[in-house]
């Protein structure tokens, strides 16, 4: 057994764990990152969802999340505009390689893969060591970045699993009384994501084998209200490939979910069934749409994972593990409830989280809608969306630092979907970009605790916020401001101003300083046409020149200055824009107006 020692130990190389390890090491803490898989990034890579949701607006592309998008654009020169579920889709191996390269470049960071936590050693209220298959690692600060909050279980740290009733926190969408759905589906449905490929009109793809249990009857109406082309384009990737992560009579799977936090054998049994369910869906797609469509083999590496008695070549089209939307959730010093993520009345943002002394605790931003997945029913939740930039997006909210700190453990932080959040609010806090932000904040907090000799609960939140805002490599916003981009000279000033004066934070989410409006984009195409205003923040452009003449495109933008300009244009006006097309969503993404 190898024995190692570090300042910070991050257990789990998923979305949050990878960001946490990077940030802790960049700050100078001696850090060890231990991952189960050879692909770092979790949901964004090994979990098979290279189509991130949320934080898509340019003002929210900060920190490691923003750096990741910029690096993707460099490494995937054909662009990221392929699907309609996300503005950014990419080859998952490219994403994993970015994280791996970043990790390997850090002199203070040791990455060990192929290991899972087996046991923790505690002294009083602190974890002193974590034992893995081949290593025992001692550290001063431990971060749980596992997909299902496994360290919480091993360390007997109090956590929540499942639903909370309305009377616990008075959440608007929480059930009043217990029901059978709550018992049978304690968490959101995971999905075993896979990739398919269009082999071409004149090609015949290899036949997808039937699993031992085939269930085509589950999928009969999967794309009934969308059509086959729109179904495939939902998660279109480069290279004529498609991410199949389909919630409507698709590959979500939520049978006997308690097995995920049971024994190893029970978890593997769930995996087996979930994998067969997805394989059955893949075969159904091929049988319905034809043999030009087959599995995109070679998308994921074959490594130490159950083979499910399937040809390894077939396995390579499937993610390394299920895409988990929910896990064990700590009982933290504060808990994020549904009310905390909803916009205030007549506003576009949620209230900033304040502690007992009135100080703002925000350390990461999210803005996705509250999205829940169950196979047997639909959960109706309070809406938190708004039109912005010609499209629907989510209203922003923030994550408070104390939601990362367990109530009963002195040297542990969490950095994944295992934060202190209600089951209802988890539907918005679980998305990839906000989890990257949570991980970055947790890693920075851990490093600051090492520097100052503090426990996480003793750390000054303002010191953490300042460190995130002024990080030399990937500064991260903590206050949502729609109209101020991170490269604006006054960005830091206004982020700090609202930390000092949270009572003055504008509920429309706009700072008094307008952002700089771009006038051209050298990498964009030029499109001229007739502008049409369908309704507020709903725009079209019918082209009057070029190969696509007379075709109408929906105009959308991620840029605040262009959003302002579009609101001022009169309908039926001639308009020329710089931008790029997304054929799956029929969008023209505007990057500048002429």
Buried (B, 14 or more C-beta within 10 A) or exposed (E): EEEBEBBBBBBBBBBBBBBBBBBBBBBEBBBBBBBBBBBBBBBBBBBBBBBBBBBBBBBBBBBBBBBBBEBBBEBBEEBBBBBBBBBBBBBBBBBBBBBBEBBEEBEBBBBBBBBBBEEBBBEEEBBBBBBBEEBBBBBBBBBBBBBBBBBBBBBEBEBBBBBBEBEEBEBEBBBEEEEEBBEBBBBBBBBBBBBBBBBEEEEEBBEBEEBEEBEEEBBEEBBEEBEBEEBBBBBBBBEBBBBBBBBBBBBBBBBEBBBBBEEEEBBEBBBBBBBBBBBBBBBBBBBBBBBBBBBBBEBBBEBEBEEBEBEEEBBBBBBBBBBBBBBBBBBBBBBBBBBBBBBEEEBBBBBBBBBEEEBBBBBBBBBBBBBBBBBEEEBEBBEBBBEBBBBEBBBBBBBBBBBBBBBEBBBBBBBBBBBBBBBBBBBBBBBBBBBBBBBBBBBBBBBBBBBEEBBBBEBBBBBBBBBBBEBEEBBBBBBBBBBBBBEBEEBBEBBBBBBEEBEEBBBEBBBEBEBBBBEEBEEBEBBBBBBBBEEEBBBBBBBBEEEBEEBBBBBBBBBBBBBBBBEEBEEEEEBBBBBBBBEBBBBBBBBBBE
